[in-house]
Amino acid sequence: MNRRLPSTSPTILLRISDGTFHMHRSFCDFGQASRSAEAYAAAGFNVAMISATGRYLMGFEPRGRRIAV
């Protein structure tokens, strides 16, 4: 009997931007991606959550003051 292990490839991509520069973070777990997106937004960054297929899922507006990462 062949057992398949769950895929560990990233399923959620965060595009994090301060308006002049952007970076990406990838996650396999939607909950962790959502918590991270909220944390980046709370730190003053604009965040877009994108699926592995490139579909826009949701956005997070910056809140609070900006800090260096």
C-alpha positions as a Markdown table, in Angstrom:
| # | Residue | x | y | z |
|---|---|---|---|---|
| 1 | Met | 0.0 | 0.0 | 0.0 |
| 2 | Asn | 1.3 | 3.4 | -1.0 |
| 3 | Arg | 0.8 | 6.3 | 1.4 |
| 4 | Arg | 1.0 | 9.8 | 0.2 |
| 5 | Leu | 2.5 | 12.4 | 2.4 |
| 6 | Pro | 0.8 | 15.9 | 2.4 |
| 7 | Ser | 2.4 | 18.4 | 0.1 |
| 8 | Thr | 4.9 | 20.7 | 1.7 |
| 9 | Ser | 5.0 | 23.1 | -1.2 |
| 10 | Pro | 3.9 | 26.7 | -0.4 |
| 11 | Thr | 0.2 | 27.3 | -1.0 |
| 12 | Ile | -0.1 | 30.9 | 0.2 |
| 13 | Leu | 2.2 | 33.8 | -0.8 |
| 14 | Leu | 2.4 | 37.1 | 1.0 |
| 15 | Arg | 3.5 | 40.2 | -1.0 |
| 16 | Ile | 4.6 | 42.7 | 1.6 |
| 17 | Ser | 5.3 | 46.3 | 0.6 |
| 18 | Asp | 6.2 | 49.6 | 2.2 |
| 19 | Gly | 5.4 | 51.5 | -1.1 |
| 20 | Thr | 9.0 | 51.6 | -2.4 |
| 21 | Phe | 10.1 | 48.0 | -1.9 |
| 22 | His | 8.4 | 44.7 | -1.7 |
| 23 | Met | 9.3 | 41.2 | -0.6 |
| 24 | His | 7.5 | 37.8 | -0.6 |
| 25 | Arg | 6.9 | 35.2 | 2.2 |
| 26 | Ser | 5.5 | 31.8 | 1.5 |
| 27 | Phe | 3.4 | 29.6 | 3.8 |
| 28 | Cys | 1.9 | 26.1 | 3.7 |
| 29 | Asp | -0.7 | 26.9 | 6.4 |
| 30 | Phe | -3.4 | 29.4 | 5.7 |
| 31 | Gly | -3.8 | 30.3 | 9.4 |
| 32 | Gln | -0.1 | 31.1 | 9.8 |
| 33 | Ala | -0.1 | 33.1 | 6.6 |
| 34 | Ser | -3.1 | 35.1 | 7.9 |
| 35 | Arg | -1.5 | 35.8 | 11.3 |
| 36 | Ser | 1.7 | 36.9 | 9.6 |
| 37 | Ala | -0.1 | 39.2 | 7.2 |
| 38 | Glu | -1.9 | 40.8 | 10.1 |
| 39 | Ala | 1.4 | 41.3 | 12.0 |
| 40 | Tyr | 3.0 | 42.9 | 9.0 |
| 41 | Ala | 0.0 | 45.2 | 8.5 |
| 42 | Ala | 0.1 | 46.1 | 12.2 |
| 43 | Ala | 3.8 | 47.1 | 11.7 |
| 44 | Gly | 2.8 | 49.5 | 8.9 |
| 45 | Phe | 3.2 | 47.4 | 5.7 |
| 46 | Asn | 0.7 | 46.8 | 2.9 |
| 47 | Val | 0.1 | 43.1 | 2.4 |
| 48 | Ala | -1.5 | 41.1 | -0.3 |
| 49 | Met | -2.3 | 37.4 | 0.2 |
| 50 | Ile | -2.0 | 35.4 | -3.0 |
| 51 | Ser | -2.7 | 31.7 | -3.7 |
| 52 | Ala | -0.1 | 29.4 | -5.3 |
| 53 | Thr | -1.9 | 29.7 | -8.6 |
| 54 | Gly | -1.6 | 33.5 | -8.5 |
| 55 | Arg | -5.1 | 34.4 | -7.5 |
| 56 | Tyr | -5.5 | 37.4 | -5.2 |
| 57 | Leu | -7.2 | 36.2 | -2.0 |
| 58 | Met | -7.2 | 39.3 | 0.3 |
| 59 | Gly | -5.4 | 42.4 | 1.3 |
| 60 | Phe | -4.3 | 44.0 | 4.6 |
| 61 | Glu | -4.0 | 47.7 | 4.9 |
| 62 | Pro | -1.1 | 49.2 | 7.0 |
| 63 | Arg | -1.9 | 50.0 | 10.6 |
| 64 | Gly | 0.3 | 51.7 | 13.1 |
| 65 | Arg | 3.8 | 53.0 | 12.5 |
| 66 | Arg | 6.3 | 51.6 | 10.1 |
| 67 | Ile | 9.3 | 49.7 | 11.5 |
| 68 | Ala | 12.3 | 48.2 | 9.7 |
| 69 | Val | 12.2 | 44.4 | 9.1 |
